[in-house]
Amino acid sequence: MSFTLTRKGLQPLIIVLAAGLSIFQILFTSGIFFLDAKLLRNIHLAFVIALTFLWIPSNSRKDNTLRLIIDIVLAVLGVAAMAHLLVNHTEFTTRLRYVDPISVETRIYCLIAVLIIMELTRRTAGVPMAVVVAVFLAYAVFGDMLPSPLRHNGISMEDMADEIFIGTEGIFGVPLGVAAGMIFAFGMFGAFLERSNMSSLFMDLACLFTRKSRGGPAKVSIFASALFGTISGSAPANVYGTGTFTIPLMKKAGYSPAFAGAVEATASTGGQLMPPIMGTAAFVMADLAGTSYTAVAKAALLPSILFYFALFMMIHLEAVRKNLGLLPQELIPEKSKVVARLYYLLPVFLLVALLIRGKSLTSCAYIATVSIVLLAAFREESRFNLSAFVDALVRSARNSLMISACCASAGIIIAVIALTGVGYKFMACITLIAGDHLFLLMVVLMLTCMILGMGVPTTPAYIIVATLGVPALVKFGVTGLAAHMFVFYYAILACITPPVCIAAFAGASIAEAKAMETGWLSAKLGIVAFIIPFMFIYEPALLLAGNLSDIILASISALVGVVALSGGLQGYLLTRASLPERLILTAGGLCLIYPGMMTDLSGLGALVLVLAIQASRRRHDRPPHTAAPL
């Protein structure tokens, strides 16, 4: 009897390892058992290394036995590097950093770990993120040869190993700690909710709410993606999770393929901005900003409402302008069946309640996950058996691979920034470019986020720019939370910003549309999200900070401004808008979104003027009433 080594043949081992990682996370991050933070991150990364090399081939189209053998060797090398740290944990924690010498063996394991992590990142997140890490490492090694002001004093291999591999500022720093803690816990919550089929309620609710609304299929995408996005926290995952249903539906209703793909991409990207759970980067932000996650969610609430309200208005006006229809009757679920399953939302409400009470984020997620298992038992369609439970554990582990690899890579970048002092150089450069102008500084940071976010997942893009750019904003007097929110927004919006907009590309592939056309339409539909960060820097009321009267006024004027801006961009309000009317509406919308009494009055005046003109024209163009034939 012959045995052929194949990836499929290793599936039982992969399932055991994946389930083992999830069980390890539950035991040691939920408070049942306690483990040193460095050891926890170390073991977590060892699991991730083994699973990634066994699960994800280097090239899926050319996978063969030789490549699998190479992957097994790489997995063993990566796990050996992690084991080296575990075996010598006491020695490494008691040594004097940058004083006691580091063995050649440790330096070799450091090099192996860095190369392994770069390959993990390439396989799970793509080439761009791995290239960013390589550029920073090249700067660390060769930066002493560059001209001033980029030149640094040179870094020894010992110092690099100390900062990147041995300490808790590099690979095993805050980003990986967040990935191995709260992000994994919330990923497990999403995996169990999805595997139980309780998440299907989100789509049914969306269909029910928009059943009588013009252009309903596109509005389903908004509601479904907003709800699903609070669980997945990944724009491309949202697109594939809900887009396979909503995009064909939009095309059937009369939307163009590119517009359908763009709506789904934009709505899915907004899911990372939407409280209560938001995207994975929000958990990292709470840690880096030194504030509670509840404060982050509170600050994100109004901007996310404005984002989705703007998208809703853009879609509604497009539907009215093109006279698009309603949802097909066969897709509208029975109200009684939806109401009977409303208790599926209880885990989400429980999670929010626990977060508001200030409990540990990780504990909140695990308690909510337990509630899913208990509530799922009431219906056969959602009930967990042993196979479904193990599958949910395996999904939890699979969902963690990309974010853990990216967070380890982000830790390498942060270590290089600390070693070379490039963060101070970058801050000095952009401060010099901006001079005394806060607006110019924000433009430079926005462009930096867009460039770093090209093809790079949100979390590492945010971490890199936050490390570099937030101190510059704070230097200009911006509050820490507002500065972090500014960077956070543009790191997310890179997903729909051409030329590299991975969420839009995902939407285009499902819609069978042109990628760049879908990308530009996505950016247009998400225009309000590109504007809001500038506004909340100047007016913290948009982050729900300050007096209640200021918050209410800023909210109302911004919502009215969104209507005007949407009308200007879509070329339709009460009726088709002429070019001058579109320009007036766009300018008025921007004035209303920008806080301030004078700008609000100017914007309101512009909106009223266009409404009056269009109301008059619509009355004039309406055909005279004639009696219906008997």
N, C-alpha and C positions, 0 to 999 in steps of 0.2 A: 504494500500500500504506500503510494508516494504522497508527499506533502508539498504543496506549492505555496510559497510565501506570498500572500497578497494582502492588500489593505482591507479587503472584505473579510478575509480570514482572521484578521486581528480585531474585528469588530467586538467580540466578547471582551477582550482586554480593554478596548477603548471605553466600552460601557462601564466596566468596573472602575476604571480610573476616573471617568467623568462623574459617576455617582459618588465615588470616594471623595473627590474634590468638594462636591456639594455637601456631603455629610461632614467633612472636616470643617467647612465654613460654618455650618450650623452649630457644631459643637464648640468651636473656639471663637466665634464672633458674636454669638447671641447671648453670652454671659453664662452659659452652662459650665464651661471650663475656661481657664485663662492661660494665655501664652504671651511671652515677650513679643512686642510689636515687630521687631526685626525678624525673629524666628517665624512668626506668622506669615509675614510677607515673603520670606525665603521659601517656606514650604509651599505656599500658594503659587509662587512663580515656578517652582519645580514641577508641580502638577501641570501648569499651563504649558511649559516647555514640552513635556512628554506628550500631552494631548495634541498640541498643535502639529508636531512633526508626524505623529501617527495618523492624525485625522485629515490634515490638509496637505495634499501633495504640492511639490514645488511648481509643477505644471500639470494641471488636471488632464490636458489633452495628450501628454506624453508620459503618463505615469506607467511604470513597469517595476519589475522585481528589483533591478539594480538601484533605481531611485528610492525604492522603499528601504533597501538595506542602508543606503546613505542616510536616509531620514532617521532610521533607528540608531545609527552611529551618532548622528548629531544630537538626538534626544538623550542618549547616554552621556555624551560630553556635557551637554547643558545641565543635566541633573547632577553630574559629578561636580560641576562648578558650584552648584547650590549646596551639595553635600559637604564640600570643602569648607564652606562658611559655617555650616551647622556643626561639624566636628570641632572646628576651632573657634566656636562662638565665644567661649569664656576668654580665651587669649585675645581675641579681637576687641572685646568690650572693655578689657582692663589695660590695654596698651596705650601709650601716649601717642596721640595722632601727630603725624608729621615729624615725630622725634624718633620713635622706635623704628628700626629698619623693617622692610617688608621682604619676605622671601621671594626668590625667583619663581617658585611654584605658585605662590599667590598671584604674582603678576601675570603668569601664564593663564591661570584660571580667570583672572579679570578680563584678559583679552578674549578668551573663549566666550565668556558671558556676554560681553559687548557685541561680538559678532553674531552670537546665537540670537540675541534680542533683536538685532537689526533684521535678521532673517525672519524671525517670528512676525515682526511688524510688516515686512514686505508681503508675507503670505496672507496675513489677516486684514491689513489695511491698505495694501498697495505700495507701489514703488515710491510715490512722492514723500511719504513720511520717512521712509528709510533713507532717502536722499538728504532730507533735512538733517537727520542725525549724522550722516556721513560728513556733511558740510561743517557742522559744529565740531566734530571730532578732528577733522582736517585742520580747522582753525586752531584747535588746542595744540596740535602737534607742530604745525608750520607757521603759526601766527607770529612767532618771534622774527620771521623773515619778511613780514609785510611792512610797508611804509607806515609812518605815523599818520593818523591817530589810531589805526587799527592794530598796530603792533603791540604785543604783550612781551613780558620778560622771559618767556619760555617756561615750560612745565615738564617736570621729570615724570618718568613712568611710575615711580613710587607715589608721587603726589596724586597722579591720576587714579591709581588703584585705590589710594586712601579715600579719595572723594567720591569716586564713581562706584566702587565695589564693596569696600569695607564699611564705610560709614552709613548713615541714614539720611544723607542729603542727595545721593545719586540714584542708582537703580532702585534702592529700597527706601526712597523718600516718600514725601506726602502723597504724590499722585498714585503710586502703587498701593500705598496704605489705604487710600480712599477706594481704589478699585477692588482691593481684597476685603474691604469692609462693607461700607454702605452700598456701593454700586452693585456688588455681587448680591447683596440681600434684596435690593429692589429689582434686580434682574430675575432673581428667583420668584419674587412676587408676580412679575409679568409672565414668566414661564408657566407657573401654576394656573394663573388666571386664563391663559391662552389654552393650555392643555385640558382644562376642565370644560372648555367651550363656553364659559361664562362671559368671555369677552365678546361673543356674538351679539349680546344684548346691545352693545354700543352701536353696531351697524343697524340693528332693528329700530332702535330709538331714533337714529338719524333719519332713516327712511320714513318713520311715522311723523316726525316733526316737520319734514319738508314735503309731505305728500301733496299739499295743495298750493305749493309755492312754485312760481314760474322758474324754470331752469332748475328744478328740484334735484336732478342727479348730481349736479356740481355742488349743490349745497349739502348733499349727503356727504360728499368728500370732505367738506369743511368740518362738519360735526364728527364724522367718524375718525378723521385724522387727529382732531383735537383731543378726542377721548382716548384713542389708541396711543397717541403720542405721549400722553402722560405716563404710559406704562413702558413703551419700548425705549423712549429717549434717544432714538436714532432716526434721522430723516430718511436715509435710504431704506431702513427697515420698515418705517411707516409706509413708504411708497409701495413696497412689495406687499406689506401686510394688508392694506386697504385698497391699493390701486388696482389690483387684479379684478376687483369687483366694480369700483367706481369709474375707472377710466372707460371700459367698454360701455358702461351705462351712459356716460356723458356723450360718447361718440354716437350712440344710438339716439340720444335726444337731439342731436344736431350740432353739438359743439365740434370744432375742428380737432383733429388728433393732437396738434401741438398745444392748443388751448386746454384740452382735457388733461394732457400730461403735465402742463404747467400748473394747473389748479391743484392737482394732487401733490406735486412736488412742493408747492408753496405751503399748502395746508399741512403737509407732513413735516416741513421744516419748522412751522410754528408750534408743533407739538413739543419741541424742546424748550419753548419759551413759556409753556402753559402750566401754571400751578394746578394741582398741588404737587405733582411729582417732577415735572419738567424733565430736562435731559441730564445725563450723567455729569456734564460739566458744571451744573448748578451745585452739586454736592462738593466738588472740588473748590468752587468759588466760595462757598460758605467757610471752608477750612482756610483758604488763602486770605480771605477778607477779614477773618477773625470775628465772624458774626454767626448767628444761628441760621439754620436752614429756613426756619419760619420767616425770618426777616428778609431773606432772599426771595422767598415765594411771595411775600407781601409786596415787595418792591416790583416784582415782575407782573403782578396782577393786571394793573391798568394798561401797561404797554401791550400785554398779550391780548387783552380785550380789544384794544384799538386795532391790533394787527388783524385779528379774525373778523372784526366788524368791517374793516376796509376791504378784506378779501370777499366778504359776503356782499358788500355793495358793488364791487367790481363785477362779480358774477351775476348779481341781480340785474344790473344795468345792461350787461352783455346779453342776458336772456331776453329782457324787454326789447332791446334794440333789434335783436334778430328774431323776436317772436318765437322763442324756443318753448317747448312744451313741459308738461308735468311728468312725474314719475309714472312708469307703466303700472297699471293696477295690480298685476301679478307679483310685483316686487314689494308691495306695501303689506307689511305683516298685520295680522289681526290684533287689534288693540287689546283684547282680552288676554291673548297669549303673551303679549309684551308685559302687560301689567302683572300677570302671574309670575313673571321672572324678574320683577324689579328688585327683589331681594339679592340678586346677583351684584347689585351695586354696593351692598353693605360692606364688603371688604375695603372698597375705596373710601367710603365714609368713615369706617373705623380707622383707616390709615391716617386720614386727615385729622380726625379727632385726637389721635395719639400724638401727631405732630404738633398740633396746637397746644397740647398739654405739656410739651417740651420734653417728651421722652427721647431716649437715644434713637437716632435715625435707624440704625441697624435693628434694634429691638422692635421698633414700629413695623418695619418691613416683615420681619419674621412672624410677629404676632398676626399681622394681616394675612400672611401666607397660610398660617394654621387655620384662620377663619375661612379661607377659601376651601380647604380640604373638608372642614366640618359642614359648611353650607352646601358644598357640592354633593354631599351624601343624600340630600332631599330629593334629587331627581336622577333618574337613570341616565339621562343624556350627559350629565356632568359628573357623575359619581366616579371616584378613583378606585381602580383595582390595583393590584401590585404592579402590573405591567405599566399602567398609566402613571403611577407614582414614580417609578424608576425613570420613565421617559421624561417626566417633568424635571427630575434631578439632573438627567443628562442634558436636557435643553438649557438648564440654568448654567451648567458648566460650559456648554458650547457658546452661549451668549457672552460669556466673560472673556473669551480668548482674545478678541480684538482689543477690547478696552484695556485689559491687563498688559498686553504687549505694548500698546501705545503709551500707557502710563509709565512703564519701565523705560521706554525710549525717551519720554519727556523728562524723566529723572536724570538720564544721561545728559540731556541738553542743559538742564538746570545746573548740574554739576560743572559743566564746561563754562557756563555763564559766571558761576561763582569763582572758578579757578582763574579765568582770564580777565575778569572785570569788564567783559564786553557789555554787560548791562549798563554800567555807568557811562561807557563810551557811547552806547546807543542813545541813552537818555540825554547826554550832552549834545549829540548831533541833532536830534529832533528838536530839542529846546533851542538850539542855535538856529535851525531852519525856521521854527515858529516865531522866534523872537519873543515879544510880549503878547502875542496873539493866541488866545486859547483856541479860537476857531481853526487856525492853521494847524495847531498841534493835533486837534481832533481829526482833521482831514488826513494828516500823515499817519496817525495810528489806525484809522479806518483802512487806509490802503495797505498798511502793514498786515492787518488782520486778514484782508482779502487775499494777499499774496501767500501768506503762510497757510491760509485755509484752503488753498487750491489742491483738492484731492486729499487733504489731511483731515482726519477726524476732528470733530469739534473740540473734544477735551484737550488733546495735546496742543492744538492751535491756540486755544484760550490760555493754557498754562504758559506757553512761550511768550505770547504778547503781554499777558498780565505781568509776568516777571520783568519784562523790559519796559512796558509802557505805563502801567498804573502809577509807578512812582513819579513819572513826569506829570501826569494829570493832577496827582495830589499836590505836587509842588506849585501848581497853579491855583490851589485852593479848593479843588473839587473833593467832595467827601469820598472816603475809601470805597463805600458800597456803590456809589454812583459811578466811580471810575472803573470798578470791576464789572458792573453791569454794562457799561459802554463797550468794553473789550469783549465781553461775553456775547453781546448781540451780534457784533460783526464777525466773530468766529463762527457763529451759527449761520449767519446769512451767506457765508462763503459757499454753503451748499447749493444756493440758487443764484450765485453770481458768476456769469461767464468770465473767462472762457472755460474754466474747470468747475463745473457745478454738478456734483455727483448725484444729488437728489433729482435735479432736472433731467439728467441723463437716464436715471432709472425710470422716471416717468415717461420719457421719450421712447424707451425700449418697449414698455408695455403698450403705449399708444401707437407704436409704429410710426413715429413722427420724426422730423429732423431734430437732431440733438440741440444745435445752436439756436434754432428758432424757438424751441421749447425753453431753453435757458433764458433767452431775452424776455420771453413772455412771463416766465417765473419771476424775474427781477422786477418787471413792470407790476405784476400783481402784488408783489411784496414791498412796493415802494414805501409804504407808510413805515414799515419796520426799518428801512434805511434812514428815515428822517427822525424817528422818535429818539434815538440815543442822543442826537445833538440837542433836542428839545429838553430832555430831562436833566442834562448837564446844567443848562441855564435855569431850569425850573424844577426843583426836587419834588414839587407837588405831584408831578406825573409818576413819581415813585411812591406815592401815598405818604410823603413826608411833609410835615408842616401843619399849618392850621387847617381845620376841617373845611372852612369856607373857601380857602385857596384850592384845596383838593377838589371840591365840588365844582367850582368855577372852571378850573383847568380841565376837568374831565368832560364837562358839558361842551366847552368850546372845542376841545379836541375831537369829540364825537361828531359835532356839526362840521368841523373842518374836514373830517374824513369823507363825509358825504360830498362836500364841494370838490375835494381833490379827486375822488372817484369819478364824479361826473366829468371833470376836466380831462382826465386820462382816458376815459371810455368814450367821450364825445357824446354823452347822452345824459339828460337829467329828467325834465318833463317831456322833452322831445329831443330830436337830434340837435346837437350844439354846433354852431359855426366856429371857425377857427378863433375869432376874437373872444367868443363866449368861453371856449375851452381854456384860453389863456387867462381870462378873468377868474374862472372857477379854480384853476390850478393855483394862481397867486392867492386868491382868497382862502383856499383850503390851507395853504402853508401858513398864512397869517393867523388863522384860527387855531391851528395846532401849536404854533409858537405862543407860549403864555405871555400875557400882558394886555392891559386894557385897550391901549391904542391899536395894537395889532388885531385884537379880537373885534373891535368895532370896524376896522378897515375890512377885515375878512367877511364879517357879517354883511356889511354894506355891499360888497362885491357879490355875495351869494344872493342877496335879495334882489339886486339889479338884474342878474341873469334869470332868476325865477320869474320876475315880472315880465321880462322880454319874452321868455319862452311861453308863459301862460297866455300872453296876448297873442303870440303867433299860433299857439295850438287852438285857441278859440277861433281865430281867423281861418285856419286851415281845415277845421272840422266841417264836414258836409252838413247841409241843412237837414233838419229832422223831417222825415216823411212818414205818413201813416202806413202801418203794415197792411198788406192786402188781406181782405176778408177770406 
